[in-house]
Amino acid sequence: MNYIDTKYISLISPRLRNFTKKGDFLWNFSCPYCGDSQKNRKKARGFVYRTKNDLFYKCHNCAMGTTLPKLIEYLDSNLYKEYQMEMFKDGKDGKEYRGNYKVKTPDFDFTAPAFKKKVSFAGLKSLAHMNDNHPAKKIFLERRLPREAWNDIYFCPKFFEFTNGLVKNKFPSLDGDHPRLIIPFRKRDGEIFAYQGRAFGDEPQKYITIILDETHPKIFGLDRVDFSNDVYVMEGPFDSLFIDNTIAVAQSDLRLPDYKEKVILVPDNEPRNKEVCKQIKRCIDEGYRVCLWPSSVEEKDVNDMILGGKTSVEIRELIHSNTHHGLEALTVFSSWKRT
């Protein structure tokens, strides 16, 4: 990475909605590939970040990942040509620049690494230690969520204030601060890299996701699964708690390129939802194994199936018997989306 990279990030910034600079080598904006959100134009889940001496792009909504040069090319082919020319003049080896290049004089970055403070929820009370009459805990009781999950779900009395202690000025104003349930997202080693705040009052936004490590894929449950066996991928963290070896992505796009061969995607049962159908078709086209719920299942998601009387074992068997791949998946999908 050199001054040319940062120069061209500035040049493309007017084309990127909600563009802001978050740090020395971290930029945030609404994803130009998926649009980020049709309902909330302020959503910004695309990031340009540094790994070693290169800059990369990652969207935490559609999971698009690419290099900075390819992002520039996608946004403006003419600007990309100018970028290539400047790279060539700056001492590259003359080959077309695609994100990997040779430099005549290596530019080593000897900046000492900044170690992040590990996040802890030790100051918050887990649901396992709360009275069953508490309104926050009643949600779990009513939804019949597994008790073994209660130790790692927390009650936060002042969500804005708590979050500002971890992410400076995340909420510039504390007006309207309120309590929420906190659902931590952990890495394989158990370190927290994100969390969701789940409202249990009348707040209009049911879920607020706080990302603490922008470079980590937004996956819930990584610390609980075994990738030597098939791993199920669902949208909602709560749904994933009912089925063993399941993770959740907290978005409608369930694709996980890094784990493609090991995962079975389990979308919500919404055959009339155009956005869900669009995502499923994309997953099938890209070769993922996908569960398409049979017409006998009326519930929208796994938690609703539990409330409807099905057991976790029965749901797991339904997933296995209705998982499809390739041409078979396309055939089943054509009928499923019209049911």
C-alpha positions in Angstrom: 0.0 0.0 0.0 1.2 3.5 -0.8 0.0 7.1 -1.1 -1.7 6.2 -4.5 -4.1 3.9 -2.8 -5.2 6.5 -0.3 -5.4 9.1 -3.1 -7.8 6.9 -5.1 -9.9 6.0 -2.1 -10.5 9.8 -1.8 -11.4 10.0 -5.5 -14.0 7.3 -5.3 -15.4 8.4 -2.0 -18.1 10.7 -3.6 -19.5 7.6 -5.3 -19.9 5.7 -2.0 -22.9 6.4 0.1 -22.3 7.2 3.8 -18.5 7.2 3.2 -16.5 7.9 6.4 -12.9 7.3 7.5 -12.9 5.2 10.7 -9.1 5.0 11.2 -5.7 5.3 9.7 -6.3 2.4 7.3 -10.0 1.8 7.7 -12.9 3.3 5.6 -16.6 2.5 5.9 -19.5 3.1 3.4 -22.6 1.5 2.0 -21.8 -1.5 -0.2 -21.9 -0.5 -3.9 -22.4 -4.2 -4.9 -25.6 -5.0 -2.9 -26.8 -1.5 -2.0 -26.5 -2.5 1.7 -30.2 -1.9 2.5 -33.3 -0.8 0.6 -35.1 0.1 3.8 -32.4 2.1 5.7 -30.3 4.3 3.5 -28.0 5.0 6.4 -26.8 1.3 6.6 -23.1 1.1 5.9 -21.6 -2.4 6.1 -18.8 -2.1 3.5 -15.2 -1.7 4.6 -11.8 -1.1 3.0 -9.2 -2.3 5.4 -5.5 -3.0 5.5 -3.9 -6.5 5.7 -0.2 -6.3 5.9 0.7 -3.8 3.1 -2.4 -4.2 0.9 -5.9 -2.8 1.0 -9.0 -5.0 0.6 -12.8 -4.6 0.5 -15.3 -6.6 2.5 -19.1 -6.2 2.8 -20.6 -7.6 6.0 -24.1 -7.7 4.4 -23.6 -9.6 1.1 -20.2 -11.1 1.9 -18.6 -9.6 -1.2 -14.8 -9.5 -0.8 -12.2 -8.2 -3.3 -9.1 -6.0 -3.6 -9.1 -2.2 -3.7 -8.1 -2.1 -7.4 -11.0 -4.3 -8.4 -13.3 -2.1 -6.3 -12.1 1.0 -8.2 -12.5 -0.9 -11.5 -16.1 -1.8 -10.6 -17.0 1.8 -9.7 -15.2 3.6 -12.6 -13.2 1.8 -15.4 -11.6 5.1 -16.6 -10.5 6.0 -13.1 -9.1 2.4 -12.8 -7.0 3.0 -15.9 -5.6 6.2 -14.4 -4.9 4.2 -11.2 -3.0 1.6 -13.1 -0.9 4.2 -14.9 0.1 5.9 -11.7 1.1 2.5 -10.2 3.2 1.9 -13.3 4.9 5.3 -13.0 5.5 4.7 -9.3 7.8 1.8 -10.0 5.7 -1.3 -10.7 7.1 -4.0 -13.1 5.0 -3.0 -16.0 2.4 -5.7 -15.7 -1.3 -4.8 -15.4 -2.0 -4.1 -11.8 -4.7 -6.4 -10.4 -4.0 -6.2 -6.6 -0.7 -8.2 -6.6 2.3 -6.4 -7.9 6.1 -6.3 -7.6 7.8 -3.2 -6.3 11.4 -2.3 -7.2 12.1 -1.1 -3.7 10.1 -3.0 -1.1 8.1 -0.7 1.2 8.2 -2.5 4.6 5.8 -1.4 7.3 7.5 -1.7 10.7 4.8 0.0 12.6 4.3 -1.8 15.9 1.1 -3.8 16.0 -1.7 -2.2 18.1 -3.2 -4.9 20.3 -6.9 -4.7 20.8 -8.3 -4.8 24.3 -10.3 -8.0 24.8 -14.0 -7.4 25.3 -15.6 -8.8 28.4 -19.2 -8.7 29.6 -18.2 -9.5 33.2 -20.0 -6.4 34.4 -23.3 -7.6 33.0 -25.6 -10.2 34.4 -26.4 -13.3 32.3 -29.9 -14.5 31.9 -29.0 -17.6 33.8 -28.6 -15.5 36.9 -31.8 -13.4 36.5 -35.2 -13.9 37.9 -37.7 -15.7 35.6 -40.1 -12.8 36.1 -37.7 -10.2 34.5 -39.2 -8.9 31.2 -35.9 -9.6 29.4 -35.8 -13.2 30.5 -39.5 -13.7 29.7 -38.6 -13.5 26.0 -36.4 -16.5 26.3 -39.0 -18.4 28.3 -41.7 -17.6 25.8 -39.6 -18.5 22.8 -38.5 -21.8 24.6 -34.8 -21.1 23.9 -32.4 -23.7 25.3 -31.4 -23.1 28.9 -27.8 -24.0 28.1 -27.6 -20.8 26.0 -28.6 -18.6 28.9 -25.1 -18.3 30.4 -23.9 -16.4 27.3 -26.8 -14.0 26.8 -26.6 -10.8 28.9 -28.9 -8.0 30.2 -27.5 -4.5 29.6 -29.5 -1.8 31.4 -28.1 1.1 29.3 -27.2 -0.1 25.8 -25.9 3.2 24.3 -23.7 4.0 27.3 -22.3 0.5 27.4 -21.5 0.5 23.7 -19.9 3.9 23.8 -17.5 2.4 26.4 -16.3 -0.1 23.7 -16.7 2.0 20.5 -16.0 5.6 21.1 -19.0 7.9 20.1 -20.9 5.0 18.5 -24.0 6.8 19.8 -23.2 10.5 19.9 -26.3 11.2 22.0 -27.5 9.1 25.0 -31.0 10.4 24.6 -33.4 7.5 24.4 -30.9 5.1 25.9 -32.7 1.9 27.0 -32.0 -1.7 28.2 -31.3 -4.5 25.7 -30.3 -8.2 25.7 -26.8 -8.6 24.4 -25.9 -11.6 22.2 -22.1 -12.0 21.8 -20.5 -13.1 18.5 -17.3 -15.0 19.3 -14.3 -16.2 17.3 -13.2 -19.8 17.3 -11.1 -19.1 20.4 -14.0 -17.5 22.2 -12.9 -13.9 21.8 -15.8 -11.5 21.2 -15.6 -9.6 17.9 -19.2 -8.3 17.7 -22.5 -8.4 19.5 -26.2 -7.8 18.9 -28.4 -5.8 21.1 -32.0 -7.2 21.1 -34.8 -4.9 22.2 -37.5 -6.3 24.5 -39.5 -3.0 24.8 -41.2 -0.8 22.2 -38.0 0.3 20.5 -38.6 0.5 16.6 -35.2 -1.2 15.8 -35.4 -4.8 17.3 -31.8 -5.6 16.6 -28.7 -3.4 16.7 -25.4 -5.1 15.6 -22.1 -3.6 17.0 -19.0 -4.7 15.1 -15.8 -4.5 17.2 -13.5 -6.2 14.6 -14.3 -5.0 11.1 -12.1 -7.6 9.4 -13.9 -10.7 10.9 -16.8 -12.2 9.1 -20.1 -11.6 11.0 -20.8 -15.2 12.0 -22.5 -16.2 15.3 -21.6 -19.5 17.0 -18.1 -20.1 15.6 -16.9 -21.1 19.1 -19.6 -23.9 19.3 -19.2 -25.8 16.0 -17.1 -28.6 14.6 -16.1 -28.1 10.9 -15.1 -31.7 10.6 -18.8 -32.4 10.3 -21.5 -30.7 8.3 -22.4 -27.2 9.7 -25.8 -25.7 9.3 -26.1 -22.0 8.5 -29.2 -20.0 9.5 -30.1 -16.3 9.5 -31.0 -15.8 13.1 -28.8 -16.4 16.1 -31.8 -17.5 18.2 -32.8 -20.1 15.6 -29.2 -21.5 15.5 -29.4 -22.3 19.3 -31.9 -25.1 18.8 -29.9 -27.3 16.4 -26.4 -28.7 17.2 -23.5 -27.6 15.0 -25.3 -24.5 13.7 -24.0 -21.0 13.1 -25.9 -17.8 12.1 -25.0 -14.9 9.9 -27.6 -12.3 11.0 -28.4 -11.5 7.4 -30.4 -12.9 4.5 -27.3 -13.8 2.5 -26.2 -17.1 4.0 -23.2 -17.8 1.7 -19.8 -18.5 3.4 -17.2 -18.9 0.7 -14.5 -19.9 3.2 -16.6 -22.9 4.4 -18.5 -23.7 1.2 -17.8 -27.4 1.2 -18.7 -27.9 4.8 -22.0 -26.0 5.2 -25.7 -26.6 4.5 -27.6 -23.4 4.1 -31.0 -23.3 6.0 -32.9 -20.2 4.9 -36.2 -19.1 6.4 -39.3 -20.7 5.1 -40.6 -17.8 3.0 -41.2 -19.0 -0.6 -43.2 -15.8 -1.4 -40.5 -13.5 -0.2 -38.8 -12.2 -3.4 -35.6 -11.2 -1.6 -35.3 -14.7 0.1 -35.9 -16.4 -3.2 -33.3 -14.3 -4.9 -30.7 -15.2 -2.3 -31.6 -18.9 -2.4 -31.3 -19.0 -6.2 -27.8 -17.3 -6.0 -26.7 -19.9 -3.4 -27.9 -22.8 -5.6 -26.2 -21.3 -8.7 -22.9 -21.1 -6.8 -23.0 -24.8 -5.8 -24.1 -24.6 -2.1 -26.2 -27.3 -0.5 -29.5 -25.7 0.5 -32.5 -26.8 2.6 -35.9 -26.1 1.0 -38.6 -26.7 3.6 -41.5 -29.0 2.4 -45.0 -27.6 2.0 -46.1 -29.4 5.1 -44.0 -27.0 7.2 -46.0 -23.8 7.7 -43.8 -22.0 10.2 -41.4 -19.3 9.0 -38.3 -20.3 11.0 -36.9 -22.9 13.4 -38.0 -21.1 16.5 -41.6 -21.0 15.2 -41.3 -24.7 14.4 -40.3 -25.4 18.1 -43.3 -23.3 19.3 -45.5 -25.2 16.9 -44.6 -28.5 18.6 -41.7 -29.9 16.6 -38.6 -31.1 18.4 -35.0 -30.3 17.6 -34.5 -33.9 16.4 -37.5 -33.7 14.1 -36.3 -30.4 12.6 -32.8 -31.7 12.0 -34.3 -34.7 10.2 -36.4 -32.4 8.1 -33.3 -30.4 7.2 -31.5 -33.6 6.1 -34.3 -35.0 4.0 -34.9 -31.6 2.3 -31.4 -30.6 1.5 -30.7 -30.3 -2.2 -27.7 -29.5 -4.5 -27.1 -28.7 -8.1 -29.7 -29.4 -10.8 -31.9 -31.2 -8.2 -31.9 -28.1 -6.1 -33.0 -25.9 -9.1 -35.9 -28.3 -9.9 -37.1 -28.3 -6.3 -36.6 -24.6 -6.0 -38.8 -23.9 -9.1 -41.7 -25.6 -7.3 -40.9 -24.4 -3.8 -40.9 -20.7 -4.6 -44.5 -20.9 -6.0 -46.0 -22.7 -3.0 
